[in-house]
């Protein structure tokens, strides 16, 4: 069975659940190596300063402190983690604001119709701090995570409803979240130099108000087997969650997290790595390490947010580096998909595909100005393989 057939079989077998990324674990068996991208070389920068492969185009969707086109809503500062939520025949792009509560921290949404035209925009979370990344749930909510000491996860409702804190998911320096509908858990990363990788097991799937926080326990190597252990005090005070379980594995600066079909990937910015966790075999390994690229210059540095396409490609955004979004293919090849020029004091974040897989949204957190007030949110369209 080839990989695309496996993907269709996996999706069909999930009761109609449209998994965004195929996780044929055997294909991701070694750290990715340099290769020519499937879309060919990057072209000269377009009018927005973005270098893309031939056939792809970029559009500015919103700018911080400016009115979102076609609406009366002012886009937030420092756009960060994001996701696409289906909404009838259209969709919603949700985006965090990584600033303090006094500066407008929280999250916003932009509504699109079936043609990709903006039809609305509004705030969905206010009064929170340093909302960095997060993750969407199968029931179409957005988990907005506070990247602060004793930060919280906030469940927001892009389709309508009042945001609510989910303290049972732990109080720590949250980064990203990824839902696993098979094991009915939420994976969580922690942005500390000695951060941990967690999972939250809700008492009832679909209700995050109660449950058990667990941490990954493993050896000190870059591959091996693992187990899960309960975190005794998810409140993290006085002892931080990362220090409560003996033998829990330390990760250097947890960032983006993405689940699909029995595999979860997450990134660590402190060592420029992408980790792959095989949930069927309870093993982990490296999907990418910039020190293990055998030839040429490592294309991906400053690893940050991550998402996947329906075809099976992993897209990893850079915080720093060359301001690129790189892609890792199922045959362990890594290449640059796009590069943003003239914004060296920013970072790329919030990559997310539409349900059809033909649009990729992302943000440059500080844009050309290098300040939180200069954020820009983009949409890239083109012949993405699906």
C-alpha positions as CSV (number, residue, x, y, z in Angstrom):
1,X,0.0,0.0,0.0
2,X,1.5,3.4,-1.0
3,X,1.4,6.4,1.3
4,X,-1.5,8.2,-0.4
5,X,-3.6,5.0,-0.3
6,X,-2.7,4.6,3.3
7,X,-3.8,8.2,4.0
8,X,-7.2,7.6,2.4
9,X,-7.7,4.3,4.2
10,X,-6.8,6.0,7.5
11,X,-9.2,8.8,7.0
12,X,-12.0,6.5,5.9
13,X,-11.4,4.3,8.9
14,X,-11.7,7.2,11.3
15,X,-15.4,7.5,10.8
16,X,-15.2,10.4,8.4
17,X,-12.8,12.4,10.5
18,X,-10.6,14.5,8.1
19,X,-7.1,14.0,9.5
20,X,-4.9,16.9,8.3
21,X,-1.7,14.8,8.0
22,X,-0.8,11.3,7.3
23,X,1.5,9.7,9.8
24,X,3.0,6.7,8.1
25,X,5.6,6.3,10.8
26,X,7.8,3.9,8.9
27,X,8.3,6.7,6.3
28,X,9.6,9.1,8.9
29,X,12.4,6.8,10.1
30,X,15.4,9.1,10.2
31,X,16.3,12.8,10.6
32,X,15.3,14.6,7.4
33,X,18.0,15.6,4.9
34,X,18.4,18.4,2.4
35,X,16.6,18.0,-0.9
36,X,15.1,20.0,-3.7
37,X,11.5,20.9,-2.8
38,X,8.6,19.2,-4.6
39,X,7.5,22.6,-5.9
40,X,10.9,23.6,-7.3
41,X,13.1,26.6,-6.5
42,X,11.9,29.9,-4.9
43,X,11.2,32.7,-7.2
44,X,12.1,36.4,-6.7
45,X,10.3,38.1,-3.9
46,X,6.8,39.3,-4.8
47,X,5.2,42.6,-3.9
48,X,4.8,41.5,-0.3
49,X,8.5,40.5,0.0
50,X,7.8,36.8,-0.1
51,X,9.7,34.3,-2.1
52,X,7.5,31.4,-3.3
53,X,7.8,28.6,-5.8
54,X,6.4,29.2,-9.2
55,X,2.6,29.1,-9.3
56,X,2.1,30.3,-5.8
57,X,0.9,33.8,-4.7
58,X,0.6,35.7,-1.4
59,X,-2.0,38.1,-0.1
60,X,-2.0,40.3,3.0
61,X,-5.0,39.4,5.0
62,X,-4.6,41.7,8.0
63,X,-2.1,44.1,9.6
64,X,-1.8,44.9,13.3
65,X,-3.6,48.1,14.4
66,X,-5.3,48.3,11.1
67,X,-8.9,47.5,10.2
68,X,-9.3,44.0,8.7
69,X,-10.4,44.6,5.1
70,X,-14.2,44.4,4.7
71,X,-14.8,44.7,8.4
72,X,-14.7,47.3,11.2
73,X,-12.4,45.2,13.4
74,X,-8.9,46.3,14.2
75,X,-6.4,43.4,14.0
76,X,-4.4,42.6,17.1
77,X,-0.7,43.1,17.8
78,X,1.9,40.3,17.6
79,X,-0.2,37.7,15.8
80,X,1.2,34.2,16.7
81,X,-0.3,30.7,16.8
82,X,-3.3,30.1,14.6
83,X,-5.6,27.5,13.1
84,X,-8.4,27.2,10.6
85,X,-11.9,26.2,11.8
86,X,-14.5,24.9,9.3
87,X,-17.6,27.2,9.3
88,X,-20.4,26.0,7.0
89,X,-19.2,26.4,3.4
90,X,-16.5,28.8,4.6
91,X,-13.9,28.8,7.4
92,X,-12.5,30.9,10.2
93,X,-8.8,31.7,10.8
94,X,-8.1,32.2,14.5
95,X,-4.9,33.9,15.7
96,X,-3.3,34.5,19.1
97,X,-1.9,37.9,20.3
98,X,1.4,37.4,22.1
99,X,1.3,40.6,24.2
100,X,0.3,41.3,27.8
101,X,-3.3,41.6,28.9
102,X,-2.9,45.4,29.2
103,X,-1.7,45.6,25.6
104,X,-4.6,43.5,24.3
105,X,-3.4,39.9,24.7
106,X,-5.9,37.2,23.7
107,X,-7.1,35.9,20.4
108,X,-9.1,37.1,17.3
109,X,-10.8,35.5,14.4
110,X,-11.3,36.3,10.7
111,X,-14.3,34.8,8.9
112,X,-14.2,33.8,5.2
113,X,-16.9,32.6,2.8
114,X,-16.5,29.7,0.4
115,X,-14.5,31.8,-2.0
116,X,-12.0,33.0,0.5
117,X,-13.5,36.5,0.8
118,X,-13.4,38.1,4.3
119,X,-16.9,38.4,5.7
120,X,-16.2,39.3,9.3
121,X,-13.7,39.6,12.1
122,X,-13.9,39.9,15.9
123,X,-12.2,39.2,19.2
124,X,-12.8,35.8,20.8
125,X,-10.5,36.1,23.9
126,X,-9.4,39.2,25.9
127,X,-7.5,39.9,29.2
128,X,-5.0,37.1,28.9
129,X,-1.2,37.2,28.7
130,X,1.4,36.3,26.0
131,X,-1.0,34.0,24.1
132,X,1.6,32.2,22.0
133,X,0.5,29.0,20.3
134,X,-2.2,26.6,21.0
135,X,-4.3,24.1,19.0
136,X,-7.7,23.3,17.6
137,X,-10.0,20.6,18.9
138,X,-12.1,18.1,16.9
139,X,-15.2,19.9,18.3
140,X,-14.0,23.1,16.6
141,X,-12.8,25.1,19.6
142,X,-9.4,26.9,19.8
143,X,-7.1,26.2,22.7
144,X,-5.2,29.5,23.3
145,X,-2.1,28.9,25.5
146,X,-0.4,31.5,27.7
147,X,3.4,31.4,27.5
148,X,4.0,32.7,31.0
149,X,5.1,31.1,34.3
150,X,2.0,29.3,35.6
151,X,0.2,30.2,32.3
152,X,-3.2,28.7,31.5
153,X,-4.9,27.1,28.6
154,X,-8.0,29.0,27.5
155,X,-10.7,27.2,25.4
156,X,-12.2,29.7,23.0
157,X,-15.2,29.3,20.7
158,X,-14.7,30.7,17.2
159,X,-18.2,29.5,16.2
160,X,-19.7,31.3,19.1
161,X,-19.5,31.2,22.9
162,X,-17.5,32.6,25.8
163,X,-13.9,31.6,26.4
164,X,-13.1,29.7,29.6
165,X,-9.9,28.8,31.4
166,X,-9.0,25.1,31.6
167,X,-6.8,24.9,34.8
168,X,-7.0,21.0,34.8
169,X,-4.7,21.1,31.8
170,X,-1.9,22.4,34.0
171,X,-0.3,25.7,35.0
172,X,3.0,26.1,33.2
173,X,4.7,28.0,30.4
174,X,2.3,26.7,27.8
175,X,3.2,26.8,24.1
176,X,1.2,24.5,21.7
177,X,-1.5,21.9,21.9
178,X,-2.6,19.0,19.6
179,X,-5.7,16.9,19.9
180,X,-5.6,13.1,19.5
181,X,-9.1,11.8,18.8
182,X,-8.0,8.2,18.9
183,X,-6.6,8.1,22.4
184,X,-8.9,11.0,23.4
185,X,-6.1,13.2,24.8
186,X,-4.5,16.6,24.2
187,X,-0.7,16.9,23.9
188,X,1.0,20.0,25.3
189,X,4.5,21.5,24.9
190,X,6.3,23.7,27.5
191,X,8.6,26.6,26.5
192,X,11.3,26.2,29.0
193,X,14.9,25.2,28.5
194,X,14.1,22.1,30.7
195,X,10.5,21.9,29.6
196,X,8.5,18.7,29.4
197,X,6.1,17.1,26.9
198,X,2.6,16.5,28.4
199,X,-0.7,15.0,27.6
200,X,-4.1,15.8,29.2
201,X,-6.6,13.0,29.5
202,X,-10.1,14.5,29.9
203,X,-12.5,12.7,32.2
204,X,-15.0,13.0,29.3
205,X,-13.7,13.5,25.7
206,X,-15.0,16.9,24.5
207,X,-15.1,18.4,28.0
208,X,-11.8,19.8,29.1
209,X,-13.0,21.0,32.5
210,X,-11.6,18.0,34.4
211,X,-9.1,15.2,33.8
212,X,-5.5,14.0,34.4
213,X,-2.3,15.8,33.4
214,X,0.5,13.4,32.5
215,X,4.1,13.8,31.5
216,X,6.3,11.8,29.2
217,X,8.9,9.6,31.0
218,X,11.9,8.4,29.0
219,X,15.7,8.2,28.9
220,X,18.1,11.0,28.0
221,X,18.7,10.0,24.4
222,X,17.2,11.2,21.2
223,X,15.3,7.9,20.6
224,X,13.8,5.1,22.6
225,X,10.7,4.0,24.4
226,X,8.5,6.1,26.7
227,X,5.7,5.9,29.2
228,X,3.3,8.4,30.7
229,X,3.2,9.3,34.4
230,X,0.6,11.4,36.3
231,X,1.6,14.9,37.4
232,X,0.6,15.1,41.1
233,X,-0.1,18.8,41.2
234,X,-1.2,20.3,37.8
235,X,-1.5,23.7,39.5
236,X,2.3,23.9,39.5
237,X,2.7,25.6,42.8
238,X,4.9,25.6,44.7
239,X,6.7,22.9,42.7
240,X,6.5,23.4,38.9
241,X,4.9,20.6,36.9
242,X,8.2,19.9,35.1
243,X,9.9,19.1,38.4
244,X,7.3,16.8,39.9
245,X,7.9,13.5,38.2
246,X,11.3,11.7,38.5
247,X,12.5,10.4,35.2
248,X,10.3,12.8,33.1
249,X,12.2,13.7,29.9
250,X,13.5,17.2,29.5
251,X,13.1,19.1,26.2
252,X,14.9,22.3,25.3
253,X,12.2,24.9,24.6
254,X,9.1,23.1,23.4
255,X,7.3,25.0,20.6
256,X,4.9,23.7,17.9
257,X,2.9,20.5,18.1
258,X,0.9,18.6,15.5
259,X,-0.9,15.2,15.6
260,X,-2.2,12.9,12.9
261,X,-2.9,9.2,12.5
262,X,-1.1,7.8,15.6
263,X,1.9,10.1,15.5
264,X,2.6,13.5,17.2
265,X,5.4,15.8,16.1
266,X,6.7,18.7,18.2
267,X,9.6,21.1,17.9
268,X,12.2,22.4,20.3
269,X,13.8,25.7,19.6
270,X,16.7,25.4,22.0
271,X,18.3,22.7,19.8
272,X,16.6,23.1,16.5
273,X,14.9,19.8,16.5
274,X,11.6,18.2,15.4
275,X,10.6,15.2,17.5
276,X,8.4,12.4,16.3
277,X,6.4,10.3,18.8
278,X,5.0,7.0,17.5
279,X,1.9,6.4,19.7
280,X,1.4,2.8,18.5
281,X,4.8,1.6,19.5
282,X,5.4,4.1,22.4
283,X,8.7,5.2,20.9
284,X,10.2,8.5,20.0
285,X,12.9,9.7,17.6
286,X,14.2,12.7,15.7
287,X,12.4,13.8,12.5
288,X,14.9,16.6,12.1
289,X,18.1,18.0,13.8
290,X,20.1,20.8,12.2
291,X,23.3,19.1,13.5
292,X,22.5,15.9,11.6
293,X,22.1,17.3,8.1
294,X,24.8,15.4,6.3
295,X,25.4,17.8,3.4
296,X,24.9,21.5,2.7
297,X,23.6,24.1,5.1
298,X,20.8,23.1,7.5
299,X,17.7,24.9,6.1
300,X,15.7,25.0,9.2
301,X,16.8,26.9,12.3
302,X,14.7,28.7,15.0
303,X,12.1,26.0,14.7
304,X,8.7,27.1,15.9
305,X,5.0,26.5,14.9
306,X,4.2,23.4,12.9
307,X,1.3,22.1,10.8
308,X,0.7,19.4,8.3
309,X,-1.0,19.1,4.9
310,X,-3.4,16.5,3.8
311,X,-0.8,15.1,1.4
312,X,1.6,14.2,4.2
313,X,4.0,17.1,4.3
314,X,5.0,18.8,7.6
315,X,5.4,22.6,7.5
316,X,7.6,24.2,10.1
317,X,7.8,28.0,10.6
318,X,11.0,29.7,11.8
319,X,11.4,32.1,14.7
320,X,14.5,33.8,13.3
321,X,16.7,31.8,10.9
322,X,16.1,33.0,7.4
323,X,12.4,33.8,8.1
324,X,11.3,30.7,6.2
325,X,8.6,28.0,6.3
326,X,10.3,24.7,5.6
327,X,8.6,21.5,4.7
328,X,9.5,17.9,5.6
329,X,8.2,15.2,3.3
330,X,7.3,11.7,4.3
331,X,10.5,10.4,2.7
332,X,12.6,12.4,5.1
333,X,13.5,15.3,2.8
334,X,13.5,18.9,3.9
335,X,13.4,22.0,1.8
336,X,12.4,25.7,2.0
337,X,8.8,26.3,0.9
338,X,8.8,30.1,1.3
339,X,11.0,32.9,2.6
340,X,9.9,36.3,3.9
341,X,12.4,39.1,3.1
342,X,13.0,42.4,4.7
343,X,11.6,41.3,8.1
344,X,14.7,40.0,9.9
345,X,13.5,41.2,13.3
346,X,10.3,39.2,13.2
347,X,9.2,35.5,13.3
348,X,6.9,33.4,11.3
349,X,4.0,31.7,13.1
350,X,0.5,30.4,12.9
351,X,0.7,28.3,9.7
352,X,-2.7,26.6,9.0
353,X,-4.3,25.1,5.9
354,X,-8.0,25.5,4.8
355,X,-10.1,22.3,4.7
356,X,-9.5,22.0,1.0
357,X,-5.8,22.3,1.4
358,X,-5.3,25.0,-1.2
359,X,-4.7,27.9,1.1
360,X,-2.0,28.4,3.8
361,X,-2.4,31.1,6.3
362,X,0.5,32.4,8.5
363,X,1.7,35.5,10.2
364,X,4.9,37.5,10.5
365,X,4.6,38.6,14.2
366,X,6.5,41.9,13.9
367,X,6.5,42.5,10.2
368,X,8.9,45.0,8.7
369,X,8.9,47.3,11.7
370,X,10.3,44.7,14.2
371,X,7.6,45.8,16.7
372,X,4.5,44.0,18.0
373,X,2.4,46.7,16.3
374,X,3.8,45.7,12.9
375,X,2.4,42.2,12.6
376,X,1.2,41.0,9.2
377,X,-1.1,38.0,8.5
378,X,-0.9,36.4,5.0
379,X,-2.6,33.8,2.8
380,X,-0.6,31.8,0.3
381,X,-2.6,30.1,-2.5
382,X,-1.3,27.7,-5.2
383,X,-1.1,24.1,-6.4
384,X,-0.4,22.5,-3.0
385,X,-0.4,18.7,-3.4
386,X,-3.3,17.1,-1.6
